[in-house]
């Protein structure tokens, strides 16, 4: 069974954006979110429930990684 998820991108200079998609669970939704949010931070929603924020960060060696957690993506 799939559910509808939303990625909500804040207005970070590229303009606000919302992407809606279906996934079987939150883990699968994060995989899709990773592809959709290549250069931007976003909130992941299922219905009216904010599941988490995803924020792309850069390590000291230049590697990229995702920080996943609750809260405001601007903080």
PQR file of N, CA, C, O and H, with PARSE charges and radii, in Angstrom:
ATOM      1  N   UNK A   1       0.837  -1.183   0.000 -0.4000 1.5000
ATOM      2  CA  UNK A   1       0.000   0.000   0.000 -0.0000 2.0000
ATOM      3  C   UNK A   1       0.884   1.249   0.000  0.5500 1.7000
ATOM      4  O   UNK A   1       1.837   1.340   0.773 -0.5500 1.4000
ATOM      5  N   UNK A   2       0.572   2.178  -0.842 -0.4000 1.5000
ATOM      6  CA  UNK A   2       1.356   3.410  -0.901 -0.0000 2.0000
ATOM      7  C   UNK A   2       0.595   4.557  -0.245  0.5500 1.7000
ATOM      8  O   UNK A   2      -0.633   4.549  -0.153 -0.5500 1.4000
ATOM      9  H   UNK A   2      -0.203   2.104  -1.470  0.4000 1.0000
ATOM     10  N   UNK A   3       1.352   5.526   0.200 -0.4000 1.5000
ATOM     11  CA  UNK A   3       0.788   6.746   0.772 -0.0000 2.0000
ATOM     12  C   UNK A   3       1.388   7.934   0.033  0.5500 1.7000
ATOM     13  O   UNK A   3       2.450   7.830  -0.581 -0.5500 1.4000
ATOM     14  H   UNK A   3       2.350   5.533   0.126  0.4000 1.0000
ATOM     15  N   UNK A   4       0.697   9.055   0.101 -0.4000 1.5000
ATOM     16  CA  UNK A   4       1.176  10.261  -0.556 -0.0000 2.0000
ATOM     17  C   UNK A   4       2.025  11.075   0.415  0.5500 1.7000
ATOM     18  O   UNK A   4       1.621  11.348   1.545 -0.5500 1.4000
ATOM     19  H   UNK A   4      -0.165   9.140   0.599  0.4000 1.0000
ATOM     20  N   UNK A   5       3.199  11.451  -0.050 -0.4000 1.5000
ATOM     21  CA  UNK A   5       4.149  12.264   0.715 -0.0000 2.0000
ATOM     22  C   UNK A   5       4.377  13.567  -0.033  0.5500 1.7000
ATOM     23  O   UNK A   5       4.130  13.655  -1.236 -0.5500 1.4000
ATOM     24  H   UNK A   5       3.527  11.229  -0.969  0.4000 1.0000
ATOM     25  N   UNK A   6       4.850  14.580   0.687 -0.4000 1.5000
ATOM     26  CA  UNK A   6       5.179  15.870   0.090 -0.0000 2.0000
ATOM     27  C   UNK A   6       6.541  16.317   0.562  0.5500 1.7000
ATOM     28  O   UNK A   6       6.881  16.184   1.738 -0.5500 1.4000
ATOM     29  H   UNK A   6       5.050  14.509   1.664  0.4000 1.0000
ATOM     30  N   UNK A   7       7.311  16.844  -0.352 -0.4000 1.5000
ATOM     31  CA  UNK A   7       8.538  17.563  -0.014 -0.0000 2.0000
ATOM     32  C   UNK A   7       8.232  19.043  -0.166  0.5500 1.7000
ATOM     33  O   UNK A   7       7.777  19.481  -1.222 -0.5500 1.4000
ATOM     34  H   UNK A   7       7.035  16.953  -1.307  0.4000 1.0000
ATOM     35  N   UNK A   8       8.478  19.807   0.875 -0.4000 1.5000
ATOM     36  CA  UNK A   8       8.232  21.244   0.837 -0.0000 2.0000
ATOM     37  C   UNK A   8       9.578  21.944   0.963  0.5500 1.7000
ATOM     38  O   UNK A   8      10.252  21.854   1.989 -0.5500 1.4000
ATOM     39  H   UNK A   8       8.849  19.451   1.733  0.4000 1.0000
ATOM     40  N   UNK A   9       9.951  22.639  -0.096 -0.4000 1.5000
ATOM     41  CA  UNK A   9      11.204  23.389  -0.133 -0.0000 2.0000
ATOM     42  C   UNK A   9      10.912  24.831   0.249  0.5500 1.7000
ATOM     43  O   UNK A   9       9.961  25.427  -0.256 -0.5500 1.4000
ATOM     44  H   UNK A   9       9.403  22.712  -0.930  0.4000 1.0000
ATOM     45  N   UNK A  10      11.718  25.394   1.132 -0.4000 1.5000
ATOM     46  CA  UNK A  10      11.549  26.796   1.513 -0.0000 2.0000
ATOM     47  C   UNK A  10      12.056  27.687   0.384  0.5500 1.7000
ATOM     48  O   UNK A  10      12.768  27.236  -0.513 -0.5500 1.4000
ATOM     49  H   UNK A  10      12.491  24.910   1.542  0.4000 1.0000
ATOM     50  N   UNK A  11      11.680  28.941   0.446 -0.4000 1.5000
ATOM     51  CA  UNK A  11      12.169  29.911  -0.534 -0.0000 2.0000
ATOM     52  C   UNK A  11      13.591  30.291  -0.147  0.5500 1.7000
ATOM     53  O   UNK A  11      13.805  31.156   0.703 -0.5500 1.4000
ATOM     54  H   UNK A  11      11.102  29.308   1.175  0.4000 1.0000
ATOM     55  N   UNK A  12      14.556  29.641  -0.777 -0.4000 1.5000
ATOM     56  CA  UNK A  12      15.971  29.842  -0.445 -0.0000 2.0000
ATOM     57  C   UNK A  12      16.726  30.550  -1.555  0.5500 1.7000
ATOM     58  O   UNK A  12      17.942  30.402  -1.683 -0.5500 1.4000
ATOM     59  H   UNK A  12      14.383  28.938  -1.467  0.4000 1.0000
ATOM     60  N   UNK A  13      16.002  31.322  -2.359 -0.4000 1.5000
ATOM     61  CA  UNK A  13      16.621  31.995  -3.492 -0.0000 2.0000
ATOM     62  C   UNK A  13      16.258  31.327  -4.804  0.5500 1.7000
ATOM     63  O   UNK A  13      16.257  31.973  -5.852 -0.5500 1.4000
ATOM     64  H   UNK A  13      15.014  31.443  -2.255  0.4000 1.0000
ATOM     65  N   UNK A  14      15.946  30.018  -4.755 -0.4000 1.5000
ATOM     66  CA  UNK A  14      15.485  29.296  -5.942 -0.0000 2.0000
ATOM     67  C   UNK A  14      13.964  29.302  -6.021  0.5500 1.7000
ATOM     68  O   UNK A  14      13.393  28.784  -6.980 -0.5500 1.4000
ATOM     69  H   UNK A  14      15.947  29.493  -3.904  0.4000 1.0000
ATOM     70  N   UNK A  15      13.306  29.881  -5.028 -0.4000 1.5000
ATOM     71  CA  UNK A  15      11.855  29.921  -4.986 -0.0000 2.0000
ATOM     72  C   UNK A  15      11.286  28.727  -4.247  0.5500 1.7000
ATOM     73  O   UNK A  15      11.899  27.660  -4.219 -0.5500 1.4000
ATOM     74  H   UNK A  15      13.771  30.302  -4.249  0.4000 1.0000
ATOM     75  N   UNK A  16      10.104  28.901  -3.641 -0.4000 1.5000
ATOM     76  CA  UNK A  16       9.474  27.789  -2.935 -0.0000 2.0000
ATOM     77  C   UNK A  16       9.020  26.724  -3.931  0.5500 1.7000
ATOM     78  O   UNK A  16       8.761  27.023  -5.096 -0.5500 1.4000
ATOM     79  H   UNK A  16       9.606  29.768  -3.663  0.4000 1.0000
ATOM     80  N   UNK A  17       8.927  25.487  -3.465 -0.4000 1.5000
ATOM     81  CA  UNK A  17       8.539  24.393  -4.349 -0.0000 2.0000
ATOM     82  C   UNK A  17       7.950  23.277  -3.491  0.5500 1.7000
ATOM     83  O   UNK A  17       8.407  23.037  -2.374 -0.5500 1.4000
ATOM     84  H   UNK A  17       9.137  25.243  -2.519  0.4000 1.0000
ATOM     85  N   UNK A  18       6.942  22.603  -4.017 -0.4000 1.5000
ATOM     86  CA  UNK A  18       6.369  21.432  -3.363 -0.0000 2.0000
ATOM     87  C   UNK A  18       6.325  20.296  -4.371  0.5500 1.7000
ATOM     88  O   UNK A  18       5.873  20.479  -5.501 -0.5500 1.4000
ATOM     89  H   UNK A  18       6.571  22.798  -4.925  0.4000 1.0000
ATOM     90  N   UNK A  19       6.794  19.123  -3.963 -0.4000 1.5000
ATOM     91  CA  UNK A  19       6.771  17.931  -4.803 -0.0000 2.0000
ATOM     92  C   UNK A  19       5.950  16.881  -4.071  0.5500 1.7000
ATOM     93  O   UNK A  19       6.235  16.557  -2.919 -0.5500 1.4000
ATOM     94  H   UNK A  19       7.161  18.975  -3.044  0.4000 1.0000
ATOM     95  N   UNK A  20       4.924  16.346  -4.741 -0.4000 1.5000
ATOM     96  CA  UNK A  20       4.097  15.298  -4.160 -0.0000 2.0000
ATOM     97  C   UNK A  20       4.406  13.982  -4.856  0.5500 1.7000
ATOM     98  O   UNK A  20       4.576  13.948  -6.075 -0.5500 1.4000
ATOM     99  H   UNK A  20       4.692  16.610  -5.678  0.4000 1.0000
ATOM    100  N   UNK A  21       4.481  12.893  -4.086 -0.4000 1.5000
ATOM    101  CA  UNK A  21       4.786  11.591  -4.667 -0.0000 2.0000
ATOM    102  C   UNK A  21       4.256  10.494  -3.760  0.5500 1.7000
ATOM    103  O   UNK A  21       3.964  10.732  -2.588 -0.5500 1.4000
ATOM    104  H   UNK A  21       4.343  12.921  -3.096  0.4000 1.0000
ATOM    105  N   UNK A  22       4.133   9.289  -4.308 -0.4000 1.5000
ATOM    106  CA  UNK A  22       3.674   8.132  -3.543 -0.0000 2.0000
ATOM    107  C   UNK A  22       4.855   7.253  -3.186  0.5500 1.7000
ATOM    108  O   UNK A  22       5.782   7.083  -3.978 -0.5500 1.4000
ATOM    109  H   UNK A  22       4.370   9.095  -5.260  0.4000 1.0000
ATOM    110  N   UNK A  23       4.813   6.691  -1.977 -0.4000 1.5000
ATOM    111  CA  UNK A  23       5.846   5.764  -1.507 -0.0000 2.0000
ATOM    112  C   UNK A  23       5.194   4.765  -0.554  0.5500 1.7000
ATOM    113  O   UNK A  23       4.129   5.026   0.007 -0.5500 1.4000
ATOM    114  H   UNK A  23       4.060   6.829  -1.334  0.4000 1.0000
ATOM    115  N   UNK A  24       5.851   3.616  -0.381 -0.4000 1.5000
ATOM    116  CA  UNK A  24       5.289   2.573   0.476 -0.0000 2.0000
ATOM    117  C   UNK A  24       5.477   2.860   1.959  0.5500 1.7000
ATOM    118  O   UNK A  24       4.683   2.399   2.779 -0.5500 1.4000
ATOM    119  H   UNK A  24       6.716   3.404  -0.837  0.4000 1.0000
ATOM    120  N   UNK A  25       6.520   3.619   2.320 -0.4000 1.5000
ATOM    121  CA  UNK A  25       6.766   3.957   3.725 -0.0000 2.0000
ATOM    122  C   UNK A  25       7.701   5.158   3.792  0.5500 1.7000
ATOM    123  O   UNK A  25       8.189   5.635   2.767 -0.5500 1.4000
ATOM    124  H   UNK A  25       7.165   3.993   1.654  0.4000 1.0000
ATOM    125  N   UNK A  26       7.945   5.643   5.007 -0.4000 1.5000
ATOM    126  CA  UNK A  26       8.773   6.842   5.174 -0.0000 2.0000
ATOM    127  C   UNK A  26      10.208   6.616   4.703  0.5500 1.7000
ATOM    128  O   UNK A  26      10.833   7.538   4.179 -0.5500 1.4000
ATOM    129  H   UNK A  26       7.548   5.256   5.840  0.4000 1.0000
ATOM    130  N   UNK A  27      10.740   5.405   4.880 -0.4000 1.5000
ATOM    131  CA  UNK A  27      12.095   5.104   4.408 -0.0000 2.0000
ATOM    132  C   UNK A  27      12.204   5.236   2.903  0.5500 1.7000
ATOM    133  O   UNK A  27      13.160   5.817   2.390 -0.5500 1.4000
ATOM    134  H   UNK A  27      10.232   4.656   5.306  0.4000 1.0000
ATOM    135  N   UNK A  28      11.221   4.696   2.195 -0.4000 1.5000
ATOM    136  CA  UNK A  28      11.193   4.833   0.732 -0.0000 2.0000
ATOM    137  C   UNK A  28      11.019   6.288   0.334  0.5500 1.7000
ATOM    138  O   UNK A  28      11.591   6.741  -0.657 -0.5500 1.4000
ATOM    139  H   UNK A  28      10.444   4.224   2.611  0.4000 1.0000
ATOM    140  N   UNK A  29      10.227   7.022   1.110 -0.4000 1.5000
ATOM    141  CA  UNK A  29      10.029   8.442   0.825 -0.0000 2.0000
ATOM    142  C   UNK A  29      11.336   9.212   0.956  0.5500 1.7000
ATOM    143  O   UNK A  29      11.584  10.142   0.189 -0.5500 1.4000
ATOM    144  H   UNK A  29       9.762   6.655   1.915  0.4000 1.0000
ATOM    145  N   UNK A  30      12.176   8.837   1.918 -0.4000 1.5000
ATOM    146  CA  UNK A  30      13.468   9.514   2.078 -0.0000 2.0000
ATOM    147  C   UNK A  30      14.386   9.259   0.890  0.5500 1.7000
ATOM    148  O   UNK A  30      15.153  10.140   0.502 -0.5500 1.4000
ATOM    149  H   UNK A  30      11.975   8.081   2.541  0.4000 1.0000
ATOM    150  N   UNK A  31      14.316   8.064   0.310 -0.4000 1.5000
ATOM    151  CA  UNK A  31      15.119   7.773  -0.889 -0.0000 2.0000
ATOM    152  C   UNK A  31      14.683   8.684  -2.028  0.5500 1.7000
ATOM    153  O   UNK A  31      15.523   9.254  -2.725 -0.5500 1.4000
ATOM    154  H   UNK A  31      13.693   7.349   0.626  0.4000 1.0000
ATOM    155  N   UNK A  32      13.377   8.823  -2.222 -0.4000 1.5000
ATOM    156  CA  UNK A  32      12.859   9.711  -3.264 -0.0000 2.0000
ATOM    157  C   UNK A  32      13.227  11.155  -2.942  0.5500 1.7000
ATOM    158  O   UNK A  32      13.610  11.913  -3.833 -0.5500 1.4000
ATOM    159  H   UNK A  32      12.694   8.359  -1.656  0.4000 1.0000
ATOM    160  N   UNK A  33      13.113  11.534  -1.680 -0.4000 1.5000
ATOM    161  CA  UNK A  33      13.454  12.897  -1.268 -0.0000 2.0000
ATOM    162  C   UNK A  33      14.910  13.212  -1.579  0.5500 1.7000
ATOM    163  O   UNK A  33      15.234  14.319  -2.008 -0.5500 1.4000
ATOM    164  H   UNK A  33      12.802  10.918  -0.956  0.4000 1.0000
ATOM    165  N   UNK A  34      15.782  12.241  -1.364 -0.4000 1.5000
ATOM    166  CA  UNK A  34      17.207  12.423  -1.656 -0.0000 2.0000
ATOM    167  C   UNK A  34      17.415  12.768  -3.130  0.5500 1.7000
ATOM    168  O   UNK A  34      18.240  13.620  -3.457 -0.5500 1.4000
ATOM    169  H   UNK A  34      15.518  11.341  -1.015  0.4000 1.0000
ATOM    170  N   UNK A  35      16.678  12.114  -4.009 -0.4000 1.5000
ATOM    171  CA  UNK A  35      16.796  12.392  -5.446 -0.0000 2.0000
ATOM    172  C   UNK A  35      16.196  13.746  -5.812  0.5500 1.7000
ATOM    173  O   UNK A  35      16.754  14.471  -6.635 -0.5500 1.4000
ATOM    174  H   UNK A  35      16.007  11.422  -3.743  0.4000 1.0000
ATOM    175  N   UNK A  36      15.066  14.088  -5.207 -0.4000 1.5000
ATOM    176  CA  UNK A  36      14.376  15.336  -5.540 -0.0000 2.0000
ATOM    177  C   UNK A  36      15.072  16.563  -4.960  0.5500 1.7000
ATOM    178  O   UNK A  36      14.988  17.650  -5.532 -0.5500 1.4000
ATOM    179  H   UNK A  36      14.612  13.499  -4.539  0.4000 1.0000
ATOM    180  N   UNK A  37      15.753  16.398  -3.836 -0.4000 1.5000
ATOM    181  CA  UNK A  37      16.329  17.536  -3.110 -0.0000 2.0000
ATOM    182  C   UNK A  37      17.844  17.536  -3.219  0.5500 1.7000
ATOM    183  O   UNK A  37      18.542  17.662  -2.214 -0.5500 1.4000
ATOM    184  H   UNK A  37      15.820  15.515  -3.371  0.4000 1.0000
ATOM    185  N   UNK A  38      18.345  17.397  -4.416 -0.4000 1.5000
ATOM    186  CA  UNK A  38      19.794  17.274  -4.608 -0.0000 2.0000
ATOM    187  C   UNK A  38      20.589  18.459  -4.066  0.5500 1.7000
ATOM    188  O   UNK A  38      21.685  18.278  -3.537 -0.5500 1.4000
ATOM    189  H   UNK A  38      17.778  17.295  -5.233  0.4000 1.0000
ATOM    190  N   UNK A  39      20.046  19.671  -4.194 -0.4000 1.5000
ATOM    191  CA  UNK A  39      20.813  20.852  -3.782 -0.0000 2.0000
ATOM    192  C   UNK A  39      20.077  21.717  -2.765  0.5500 1.7000
ATOM    193  O   UNK A  39      20.514  22.825  -2.454 -0.5500 1.4000
ATOM    194  H   UNK A  39      19.156  19.818  -4.625  0.4000 1.0000
ATOM    195  N   UNK A  40      18.960  21.212  -2.247 -0.4000 1.5000
ATOM    196  CA  UNK A  40      18.137  22.045  -1.374 -0.0000 2.0000
ATOM    197  C   UNK A  40      17.708  21.283  -0.127  0.5500 1.7000
ATOM    198  O   UNK A  40      17.601  20.057  -0.141 -0.5500 1.4000
ATOM    199  H   UNK A  40      18.605  20.312  -2.499  0.4000 1.0000
ATOM    200  N   UNK A  41      17.469  22.009   0.927 -0.4000 1.5000
ATOM    201  CA  UNK A  41      16.889  21.439   2.135 -0.0000 2.0000
ATOM    202  C   UNK A  41      15.371  21.436   1.990  0.5500 1.7000
ATOM    203  O   UNK A  41      14.806  22.237   1.246 -0.5500 1.4000
ATOM    204  H   UNK A  41      17.556  23.005   0.938  0.4000 1.0000
ATOM    205  N   UNK A  42      14.718  20.522   2.713 -0.4000 1.5000
ATOM    206  CA  UNK A  42      13.266  20.402   2.572 -0.0000 2.0000
ATOM    207  C   UNK A  42      12.651  19.791   3.820  0.5500 1.7000
ATOM    208  O   UNK A  42      13.339  19.218   4.665 -0.5500 1.4000
ATOM    209  H   UNK A  42      15.178  19.871   3.317  0.4000 1.0000
ATOM    210  N   UNK A  43      11.329  19.930   3.911 -0.4000 1.5000
ATOM    211  CA  UNK A  43      10.544  19.243   4.928 -0.0000 2.0000
ATOM    212  C   UNK A  43       9.831  18.079   4.253  0.5500 1.7000
ATOM    213  O   UNK A  43       9.347  18.217   3.130 -0.5500 1.4000
ATOM    214  H   UNK A  43      10.770  20.395   3.224  0.4000 1.0000
ATOM    215  N   UNK A  44       9.764  16.937   4.925 -0.4000 1.5000
ATOM    216  CA  UNK A  44       9.046  15.774   4.410 -0.0000 2.0000
ATOM    217  C   UNK A  44       7.752  15.628   5.195  0.5500 1.7000
ATOM    218  O   UNK A  44       7.766  15.529   6.422 -0.5500 1.4000
ATOM    219  H   UNK A  44      10.157  16.824   5.837  0.4000 1.0000
ATOM    220  N   UNK A  45       6.624  15.616   4.471 -0.4000 1.5000
ATOM    221  CA  UNK A  45       5.294  15.541   5.073 -0.0000 2.0000
ATOM    222  C   UNK A  45       4.555  14.308   4.575  0.5500 1.7000
ATOM    223  O   UNK A  45       4.738  13.886   3.433 -0.5500 1.4000
ATOM    224  H   UNK A  45       6.612  15.696   3.475  0.4000 1.0000
ATOM    225  N   UNK A  46       3.714  13.730   5.438 -0.4000 1.5000
ATOM    226  CA  UNK A  46       2.729  12.712   5.057 -0.0000 2.0000
ATOM    227  C   UNK A  46       1.396  13.232   5.569  0.5500 1.7000
ATOM    228  O   UNK A  46       1.139  13.241   6.773 -0.5500 1.4000
ATOM    229  H   UNK A  46       3.565  14.073   6.365  0.4000 1.0000
ATOM    230  N   UNK A  47       0.550  13.666   4.639 -0.4000 1.5000
ATOM    231  CA  UNK A  47      -0.702  14.311   5.030 -0.0000 2.0000
ATOM    232  C   UNK A  47      -0.410  15.592   5.788  0.5500 1.7000
ATOM    233  O   UNK A  47       0.349  16.441   5.321 -0.5500 1.4000
ATOM    234  H   UNK A  47       0.759  13.659   3.661  0.4000 1.0000
ATOM    235  N   UNK A  48      -1.017  15.729   6.963 -0.4000 1.5000
ATOM    236  CA  UNK A  48      -0.797  16.913   7.799 -0.0000 2.0000
ATOM    237  C   UNK A  48       0.337  16.727   8.796  0.5500 1.7000
ATOM    238  O   UNK A  48       0.577  17.595   9.635 -0.5500 1.4000
ATOM    239  H   UNK A  48      -1.634  15.039   7.343  0.4000 1.0000
ATOM    240  N   UNK A  49       1.037  15.595   8.709 -0.4000 1.5000
ATOM    241  CA  UNK A  49       2.111  15.286   9.655 -0.0000 2.0000
ATOM    242  C   UNK A  49       3.482  15.588   9.055  0.5500 1.7000
ATOM    243  O   UNK A  49       3.870  15.010   8.040 -0.5500 1.4000
ATOM    244  H   UNK A  49       0.842  14.890   8.028  0.4000 1.0000
ATOM    245  N   UNK A  50       4.203  16.497   9.695 -0.4000 1.5000
ATOM    246  CA  UNK A  50       5.583  16.774   9.289 -0.0000 2.0000
ATOM    247  C   UNK A  50       6.451  15.668   9.874  0.5500 1.7000
ATOM    248  O   UNK A  50       6.582  15.551  11.092 -0.5500 1.4000
ATOM    249  H   UNK A  50       3.887  16.967  10.519  0.4000 1.0000
ATOM    250  N   UNK A  51       7.046  14.853   8.997 -0.4000 1.5000
ATOM    251  CA  UNK A  51       7.840  13.713   9.443 -0.0000 2.0000
ATOM    252  C   UNK A  51       9.245  14.113   9.854  0.5500 1.7000
ATOM    253  O   UNK A  51       9.746  13.668  10.887 -0.5500 1.4000
ATOM    254  H   UNK A  51       6.940  14.948   8.007  0.4000 1.0000
ATOM    255  N   UNK A  52       9.883  14.956   9.047 -0.4000 1.5000
ATOM    256  CA  UNK A  52      11.257  15.346   9.347 -0.0000 2.0000
ATOM    257  C   UNK A  52      11.689  16.456   8.407  0.5500 1.7000
ATOM    258  O   UNK A  52      10.976  16.829   7.476 -0.5500 1.4000
ATOM    259  H   UNK A  52       9.476  15.318   8.209  0.4000 1.0000
ATOM    260  N   UNK A  53      12.862  16.963   8.677 -0.4000 1.5000
ATOM    261  CA  UNK A  53      13.520  17.870   7.748 -0.0000 2.0000
ATOM    262  C   UNK A  53      14.763  17.163   7.220  0.5500 1.7000
ATOM    263  O   UNK A  53      15.381  16.360   7.918 -0.5500 1.4000
ATOM    264  H   UNK A  53      13.441  16.659   9.434  0.4000 1.0000
ATOM    265  N   UNK A  54      15.108  17.469   6.007 -0.4000 1.5000
ATOM    266  CA  UNK A  54      16.348  16.945   5.438 -0.0000 2.0000
ATOM    267  C   UNK A  54      17.181  18.144   4.989  0.5500 1.7000
ATOM    268  O   UNK A  54      16.679  19.070   4.351 -0.5500 1.4000
ATOM    269  H   UNK A  54      14.606  18.121   5.440  0.4000 1.0000
ATOM    270  N   UNK A  55      18.441  18.100   5.334 -0.4000 1.5000
ATOM    271  CA  UNK A  55      19.334  19.218   5.029 -0.0000 2.0000
ATOM    272  C   UNK A  55      20.651  18.660   4.521  0.5500 1.7000
ATOM    273  O   UNK A  55      21.278  17.837   5.188 -0.5500 1.4000
ATOM    274  H   UNK A  55      18.848  17.348   5.852  0.4000 1.0000
ATOM    275  N   UNK A  56      21.069  19.096   3.355 -0.4000 1.5000
ATOM    276  CA  UNK A  56      22.336  18.656   2.775 -0.0000 2.0000
ATOM    277  C   UNK A  56      23.468  19.485   3.376  0.5500 1.7000
ATOM    278  O   UNK A  56      23.424  20.715   3.366 -0.5500 1.4000
ATOM    279  H   UNK A  56      20.559  19.765   2.813  0.4000 1.0000
ATOM    280  N   UNK A  57      24.470  18.803   3.892 -0.4000 1.5000
ATOM    281  CA  UNK A  57      25.624  19.460   4.506 -0.0000 2.0000
ATOM    282  C   UNK A  57      26.912  19.001   3.832  0.5500 1.7000
ATOM    283  O   UNK A  57      26.920  18.001   3.114 -0.5500 1.4000
ATOM    284  H   UNK A  57      24.506  17.804   3.899  0.4000 1.0000
ATOM    285  N   UNK A  58      27.980  19.721   4.061 -0.4000 1.5000
ATOM    286  CA  UNK A  58      29.286  19.382   3.502 -0.0000 2.0000
ATOM    287  C   UNK A  58      30.274  19.164   4.642  0.5500 1.7000
ATOM    288  O   UNK A  58      30.373  19.984   5.555 -0.5500 1.4000
ATOM    289  H   UNK A  58      27.973  20.533   4.644  0.4000 1.0000
ATOM    290  N   UNK A  59      31.000  18.057   4.582 -0.4000 1.5000
ATOM    291  CA  UNK A  59      32.008  17.746   5.591 -0.0000 2.0000
ATOM    292  C   UNK A  59      33.300  18.497   5.336  0.5500 1.7000
ATOM    293  O   UNK A  59      33.442  19.176   4.318 -0.5500 1.4000
ATOM    294  H   UNK A  59      30.919  17.390   3.841  0.4000 1.0000
ATOM    295  N   UNK A  60      34.230  18.377   6.252 -0.4000 1.5000
ATOM    296  CA  UNK A  60      35.504  19.096   6.143 -0.0000 2.0000
ATOM    297  C   UNK A  60      36.336  18.620   4.957  0.5500 1.7000
ATOM    298  O   UNK A  60      37.172  19.370   4.453 -0.5500 1.4000
ATOM    299  H   UNK A  60      34.115  17.826   7.078  0.4000 1.0000
ATOM    300  N   UNK A  61      36.120  17.392   4.506 -0.4000 1.5000
ATOM    301  CA  UNK A  61      36.859  16.862   3.355 -0.0000 2.0000
ATOM    302  C   UNK A  61      36.120  17.090   2.044  0.5500 1.7000
ATOM    303  O   UNK A  61      36.546  16.609   0.994 -0.5500 1.4000
ATOM    304  H   UNK A  61      35.441  16.783   4.916  0.4000 1.0000
ATOM    305  N   UNK A  62      35.000  17.830   2.106 -0.4000 1.5000
ATOM    306  CA  UNK A  62      34.244  18.118   0.900 -0.0000 2.0000
ATOM    307  C   UNK A  62      33.132  17.130   0.605  0.5500 1.7000
ATOM    308  O   UNK A  62      32.368  17.326  -0.340 -0.5500 1.4000
ATOM    309  H   UNK A  62      34.654  18.221   2.959  0.4000 1.0000
ATOM    310  N   UNK A  63      33.027  16.062   1.403 -0.4000 1.5000
ATOM    311  CA  UNK A  63      31.968  15.084   1.155 -0.0000 2.0000
ATOM    312  C   UNK A  63      30.611  15.680   1.533  0.5500 1.7000
ATOM    313  O   UNK A  63      30.514  16.530   2.418 -0.5500 1.4000
ATOM    314  H   UNK A  63      33.649  15.903   2.170  0.4000 1.0000
ATOM    315  N   UNK A  64      29.563  15.216   0.841 -0.4000 1.5000
ATOM    316  CA  UNK A  64      28.211  15.661   1.139 -0.0000 2.0000
ATOM    317  C   UNK A  64      27.501  14.587   1.941  0.5500 1.7000
ATOM    318  O   UNK A  64      27.724  13.393   1.742 -0.5500 1.4000
ATOM    319  H   UNK A  64      29.642  14.525   0.121  0.4000 1.0000
ATOM    320  N   UNK A  65      26.644  15.028   2.853 -0.4000 1.5000
ATOM    321  CA  UNK A  65      25.820  14.083   3.595 -0.0000 2.0000
ATOM    322  C   UNK A  65      24.527  14.778   3.994  0.5500 1.7000
ATOM    323  O   UNK A  65      24.423  16.004   3.955 -0.5500 1.4000
ATOM    324  H   UNK A  65      26.464  15.998   3.015  0.4000 1.0000
ATOM    325  N   UNK A  66      23.540  13.969   4.381 -0.4000 1.5000
ATOM    326  CA  UNK A  66      22.247  14.479   4.792 -0.0000 2.0000
ATOM    327  C   UNK A  66      22.130  14.480   6.301  0.5500 1.7000
ATOM    328  O   UNK A  66      22.525  13.522   6.967 -0.5500 1.4000
ATOM    329  H   UNK A  66      23.625  12.973   4.413  0.4000 1.0000
ATOM    330  N   UNK A  67      21.588  15.555   6.834 -0.4000 1.5000
ATOM    331  CA  UNK A  67      21.174  15.603   8.228 -0.0000 2.0000
ATOM    332  C   UNK A  67      19.657  15.445   8.210  0.5500 1.7000
ATOM    333  O   UNK A  67      18.956  16.227   7.569 -0.5500 1.4000
ATOM    334  H   UNK A  67      21.267  16.332   6.293  0.4000 1.0000
ATOM    335  N   UNK A  68      19.154  14.441   8.909 -0.4000 1.5000
ATOM    336  CA  UNK A  68      17.722  14.183   8.967 -0.0000 2.0000
ATOM    337  C   UNK A  68      17.272  14.368  10.401  0.5500 1.7000
ATOM    338  O   UNK A  68      17.836  13.769  11.317 -0.5500 1.4000
ATOM    339  H   UNK A  68      19.724  13.805   9.431  0.4000 1.0000
ATOM    340  N   UNK A  69      16.268  15.186  10.597 -0.4000 1.5000
ATOM    341  CA  UNK A  69      15.776  15.386  11.948 -0.0000 2.0000
ATOM    342  C   UNK A  69      14.560  16.288  11.976  0.5500 1.7000
ATOM    343  O   UNK A  69      14.168  16.840  10.948 -0.5500 1.4000
ATOM    344  H   UNK A  69      15.810  15.673   9.853  0.4000 1.0000
ATOM    345  N   UNK A  70      13.962  16.440  13.147 -0.4000 1.5000
ATOM    346  CA  UNK A  70      12.820  17.336  13.289 -0.0000 2.0000
ATOM    347  C   UNK A  70      13.294  18.781  13.364  0.5500 1.7000
ATOM    348  O   UNK A  70      14.488  19.051  13.496 -0.5500 1.4000
ATOM    349  H   UNK A  70      14.281  15.992  13.982  0.4000 1.0000
ATOM    350  N   UNK A  71      12.360  19.688  13.280 -0.4000 1.5000
ATOM    351  CA  UNK A  71      12.696  21.082  13.527 -0.0000 2.0000
ATOM    352  C   UNK A  71      12.788  21.917  12.275  0.5500 1.7000
ATOM    353  O   UNK A  71      12.467  21.473  11.173 -0.5500 1.4000
ATOM    354  H   UNK A  71      11.390  19.468  13.173  0.4000 1.0000
ATOM    355  N   UNK A  72      13.231  23.121  12.474 -0.4000 1.5000
ATOM    356  CA  UNK A  72      13.314  24.134  11.432 -0.0000 2.0000
ATOM    357  C   UNK A  72      14.573  23.929  10.601  0.5500 1.7000
ATOM    358  O   UNK A  72      15.666  23.820  11.159 -0.5500 1.4000
ATOM    359  H   UNK A  72      13.493  23.482  13.369  0.4000 1.0000
ATOM    360  N   UNK A  73      14.440  23.875   9.269 -0.4000 1.5000
ATOM    361  CA  UNK A  73      15.606  23.628   8.421 -0.0000 2.0000
ATOM    362  C   UNK A  73      16.510  24.848   8.304  0.5500 1.7000
ATOM    363  O   UNK A  73      17.617  24.747   7.776 -0.5500 1.4000
ATOM    364  H   UNK A  73      13.553  23.963   8.816  0.4000 1.0000
ATOM    365  N   UNK A  74      16.055  25.993   8.787 -0.4000 1.5000
ATOM    366  CA  UNK A  74      16.906  27.175   8.707 -0.0000 2.0000
ATOM    367  C   UNK A  74      17.830  27.282   9.903  0.5500 1.7000
ATOM    368  O   UNK A  74      18.753  28.097   9.900 -0.5500 1.4000
ATOM    369  H   UNK A  74      15.156  26.075   9.216  0.4000 1.0000
ATOM    370  N   UNK A  75      17.596  26.465  10.935 -0.4000 1.5000
ATOM    371  CA  UNK A  75      18.383  26.574  12.160 -0.0000 2.0000
ATOM    372  C   UNK A  75      19.632  25.761  12.165  0.5500 1.7000
ATOM    373  O   UNK A  75      20.374  25.776  13.148 -0.5500 1.4000
ATOM    374  H   UNK A  75      16.846  25.803  10.938  0.4000 1.0000
TER
END
